[in-house]
Amino acid sequence: MTDKAENLERIDNIRFLFDKIIKDNKNDFYKKVAEEFALKSSSVRVGWFTRFDIPERYKIQDNLIAFMQNYIVNQK
């Protein structure tokens, strides 16, 4: 699989997981992702989860997928 195809597959997975987050938990989710990746909450909300423009370097996408899976399992 090419790098571009792998990236698209990861983004599709992130979109799928994002849809599993309860609407009332979205602001909490943005805050926790921002803390985990040392970013501003607004950057996470707009850049990562509006445009789904998630950096590929340093395995951020893979780490985000794992973080999201854990978040979804533990959300109330």
C-alpha positions in Angstrom: 0.0 0.0 0.0 1.3 3.5 -0.8 1.9 6.1 1.8 -0.9 8.2 0.4 -3.4 5.3 0.6 -2.3 4.5 4.1 -2.8 8.1 5.1 -6.3 8.1 3.6 -7.1 4.9 5.4 -6.0 6.4 8.7 -8.1 9.6 8.1 -11.1 7.4 7.3 -10.6 5.5 10.5 -10.3 8.8 12.5 -13.5 10.1 10.9 -15.3 6.9 11.8 -14.1 7.1 15.4 -15.0 10.7 15.6 -18.6 9.9 14.7 -18.6 7.5 17.7 -17.9 10.3 20.2 -21.1 11.4 22.0 -22.1 14.9 20.9 -22.2 16.2 24.5 -18.6 14.9 25.0 -17.1 16.8 22.0 -15.8 19.8 23.9 -14.3 17.5 26.6 -12.8 15.4 23.8 -11.2 18.4 22.1 -9.7 19.5 25.4 -8.2 16.1 26.2 -6.8 15.7 22.7 -5.2 19.1 23.0 -3.6 18.2 26.3 -2.4 14.9 25.0 -0.7 16.4 21.9 0.3 19.7 23.5 -1.9 21.9 21.3 -4.6 24.5 21.7 -8.1 23.2 21.9 -9.2 25.5 19.0 -6.5 24.1 16.8 -7.6 20.5 17.5 -11.3 21.4 16.9 -10.8 23.4 13.7 -7.7 21.8 12.1 -8.0 18.2 13.1 -11.8 17.6 13.4 -13.3 20.1 11.0 -10.9 19.8 8.1 -9.4 16.4 9.3 -6.0 17.8 8.5 -4.0 15.7 11.0 -0.2 15.6 10.8 1.4 12.4 9.7 4.8 13.0 11.3 5.8 11.3 14.6 3.0 8.8 14.2 0.5 11.4 15.3 -2.3 9.8 13.3 -1.6 6.3 14.8 -1.4 7.8 18.3 -4.6 9.7 17.8 -6.4 6.6 16.7 -5.3 4.8 19.8 -6.3 7.8 22.0 -9.7 8.0 20.4 -10.4 4.3 20.8 -9.6 4.6 24.5 -11.7 7.7 24.9 -14.7 6.1 23.2 -14.5 3.0 25.4 -14.4 5.2 28.5 -16.9 7.9 27.6 -20.1 8.2 29.6 
